[in-house]
């Protein structure tokens, strides 16, 4: 049984890597906030985001399987004006992810500080020390590690956060009738609702996921012969994203929403859920969110060297001087929350809004590339795939519009 589970997990490695990246502290906070404020009314936005995430993951995976090249290199070399577009995608993704890293590590440090306080009845460890310890451990791991080891570590984080969130779901005993009653699609006519829909789409249907998808498929060594495996991997990954995000939303919808309580930041979740499920539930929630945060930090610090290699067509060698220097520079951003006045959740929301504008720039090129005969040869996009990608592009423009009208 254990062997079968491990075999199944190894078969969906790239998907697990992206679940680890996708379900982070920003995603947890956004889903919990949506559940607390509107019940399950915005669940439709999550379903659509996961469906379109699946379509784009398959599309970018298929492009790499056929061409043997990663996303940015294909955009740069196969589309007219693609060099500027690839440069824009690379720059905005790196800036957005570095901003997110500041917010994520700030939140993780605050949660670990709270967890230590709960375990020791009041001892407070300074957050700068917590960040320092995590940064040192991550750098050592990235210095000596390989992609397969990272994949296994992220698998552990994903299993940990899934178990923690499921246990918290049963411990806080949400109202099932209220959860089911809330699943009526709609956009509440209240300030901030459009922005929340955009944030849900931005944190799930993230542009970085699709650009990185081509890299993790290439790292796996898959070819066109693995097309079925690639589709299955994308399906399991999108389904797990829906399941985990849905549980978090349902916990808030079945408890906080019924009590009329709102939620504005990640740390607030602990104080709101502790009276409902006790100290153990609060501790498991901390463990789950910290697991989610660290599983996101891992791919984030790899994104700059991976994207630069992707853009320039260089080999991805994690032990090369360029990778080690860029990883170190990336990790230095983890200390940003210590020196900035803005709270970590505000930085995360800003980074999500920043990234919302990139999704159309990532969805349109893959539509063009999958329909270019000199790139895809006899593996051109099917009518079903083109229809799916057209729906993704419309969705990307609508959520970008939602983000802009709410932001300004």
Secondary structure in CASP SS format (residue, H / E / C, confidence):
PFRMAT SS
TARGET T0000
AUTHOR 0000-0000-0000
METHOD secondary structure of the structure
MODEL  1
X C 1.00
X H 1.00
X H 1.00
X H 1.00
X H 1.00
X H 1.00
X H 1.00
X H 1.00
X H 1.00
X H 1.00
X H 1.00
X C 1.00
X H 1.00
X H 1.00
X H 1.00
X H 1.00
X H 1.00
X H 1.00
X H 1.00
X H 1.00
X H 1.00
X H 1.00
X C 1.00
X C 1.00
X H 1.00
X H 1.00
X H 1.00
X H 1.00
X H 1.00
X H 1.00
X H 1.00
X H 1.00
X H 1.00
X H 1.00
X H 1.00
X H 1.00
X H 1.00
X H 1.00
X C 1.00
X C 1.00
X C 1.00
X C 1.00
X H 1.00
X H 1.00
X H 1.00
X H 1.00
X H 1.00
X H 1.00
X H 1.00
X H 1.00
X H 1.00
X H 1.00
X H 1.00
X H 1.00
X H 1.00
X H 1.00
X H 1.00
X H 1.00
X H 1.00
X H 1.00
X H 1.00
X H 1.00
X H 1.00
X H 1.00
X H 1.00
X H 1.00
X H 1.00
X C 1.00
X C 1.00
X C 1.00
X H 1.00
X H 1.00
X H 1.00
X H 1.00
X H 1.00
X H 1.00
X H 1.00
X H 1.00
X C 1.00
X C 1.00
X C 1.00
X H 1.00
X H 1.00
X H 1.00
X H 1.00
X H 1.00
X H 1.00
X H 1.00
X H 1.00
X H 1.00
X H 1.00
X H 1.00
X H 1.00
X H 1.00
X H 1.00
X H 1.00
X H 1.00
X H 1.00
X H 1.00
X H 1.00
X H 1.00
X H 1.00
X H 1.00
X H 1.00
X H 1.00
X H 1.00
X H 1.00
X H 1.00
X H 1.00
X H 1.00
X H 1.00
X H 1.00
X H 1.00
X H 1.00
X H 1.00
X H 1.00
X H 1.00
X H 1.00
X H 1.00
X H 1.00
X C 1.00
X C 1.00
X C 1.00
X C 1.00
X C 1.00
X C 1.00
X H 1.00
X H 1.00
X H 1.00
X H 1.00
X H 1.00
X H 1.00
X H 1.00
X H 1.00
X H 1.00
X H 1.00
X H 1.00
X H 1.00
X H 1.00
X H 1.00
X H 1.00
X H 1.00
X H 1.00
X H 1.00
X C 1.00
X C 1.00
X H 1.00
X H 1.00
X H 1.00
X H 1.00
X H 1.00
X H 1.00
X H 1.00
X H 1.00
X H 1.00
X H 1.00
X H 1.00
X H 1.00
X H 1.00
X H 1.00
X H 1.00
X H 1.00
X H 1.00
X H 1.00
X H 1.00
X H 1.00
X H 1.00
X H 1.00
X H 1.00
X H 1.00
X H 1.00
X C 1.00
X C 1.00
X C 1.00
X C 1.00
X H 1.00
X H 1.00
X H 1.00
X H 1.00
X H 1.00
X H 1.00
X C 1.00
X C 1.00
X C 1.00
X C 1.00
X C 1.00
X C 1.00
X C 1.00
X C 1.00
X C 1.00
X C 1.00
X C 1.00
X H 1.00
X H 1.00
X H 1.00
X H 1.00
X H 1.00
X H 1.00
X H 1.00
X H 1.00
X H 1.00
X H 1.00
X H 1.00
X H 1.00
X C 1.00
X C 1.00
X H 1.00
X H 1.00
X H 1.00
X H 1.00
X H 1.00
X H 1.00
X H 1.00
X H 1.00
X H 1.00
X H 1.00
X H 1.00
X H 1.00
X H 1.00
X H 1.00
X C 1.00
X C 1.00
X C 1.00
X H 1.00
X H 1.00
X H 1.00
X H 1.00
X H 1.00
X H 1.00
X H 1.00
X H 1.00
X H 1.00
X H 1.00
X H 1.00
X H 1.00
X H 1.00
X H 1.00
X H 1.00
X H 1.00
X H 1.00
X H 1.00
X H 1.00
X H 1.00
X H 1.00
X H 1.00
X H 1.00
X H 1.00
X H 1.00
X H 1.00
X H 1.00
X H 1.00
X H 1.00
X H 1.00
X C 1.00
X C 1.00
X H 1.00
X H 1.00
X H 1.00
X H 1.00
X C 1.00
X C 1.00
X C 1.00
X C 1.00
X C 1.00
X C 1.00
X H 1.00
X H 1.00
X H 1.00
X H 1.00
X H 1.00
X H 1.00
X H 1.00
X H 1.00
X H 1.00
X H 1.00
X H 1.00
X H 1.00
X H 1.00
X H 1.00
X H 1.00
X H 1.00
X H 1.00
X H 1.00
X H 1.00
X H 1.00
X H 1.00
X H 1.00
X H 1.00
X H 1.00
X H 1.00
X H 1.00
X H 1.00
X H 1.00
X H 1.00
X H 1.00
X H 1.00
X H 1.00
X H 1.00
X H 1.00
X H 1.00
X H 1.00
X H 1.00
X H 1.00
X H 1.00
X H 1.00
X H 1.00
X H 1.00
X H 1.00
X H 1.00
X H 1.00
X H 1.00
X H 1.00
X C 1.00
X C 1.00
X C 1.00
X C 1.00
X C 1.00
X C 1.00
X C 1.00
X C 1.00
X H 1.00
X H 1.00
X H 1.00
X H 1.00
X H 1.00
X H 1.00
X H 1.00
X H 1.00
X H 1.00
X H 1.00
X H 1.00
X H 1.00
X H 1.00
X H 1.00
X H 1.00
X H 1.00
X H 1.00
X H 1.00
X H 1.00
X C 1.00
X C 1.00
X C 1.00
X C 1.00
X H 1.00
X H 1.00
X H 1.00
X H 1.00
X H 1.00
X H 1.00
X H 1.00
X H 1.00
X H 1.00
X H 1.00
X H 1.00
X H 1.00
X H 1.00
X C 1.00
X C 1.00
X H 1.00
X H 1.00
X H 1.00
X H 1.00
X H 1.00
X H 1.00
X H 1.00
X H 1.00
X H 1.00
X H 1.00
X H 1.00
X H 1.00
X C 1.00
X C 1.00
X H 1.00
X H 1.00
X H 1.00
X H 1.00
X C 1.00
X C 1.00
X C 1.00
X C 1.00
X C 1.00
X C 1.00
X H 1.00
X H 1.00
X H 1.00
X H 1.00
X H 1.00
X H 1.00
X H 1.00
X H 1.00
X H 1.00
X H 1.00
X H 1.00
X H 1.00
X H 1.00
X H 1.00
X H 1.00
X H 1.00
X H 1.00
X H 1.00
X H 1.00
X H 1.00
X H 1.00
X H 1.00
X H 1.00
X H 1.00
X H 1.00
X C 1.00
END
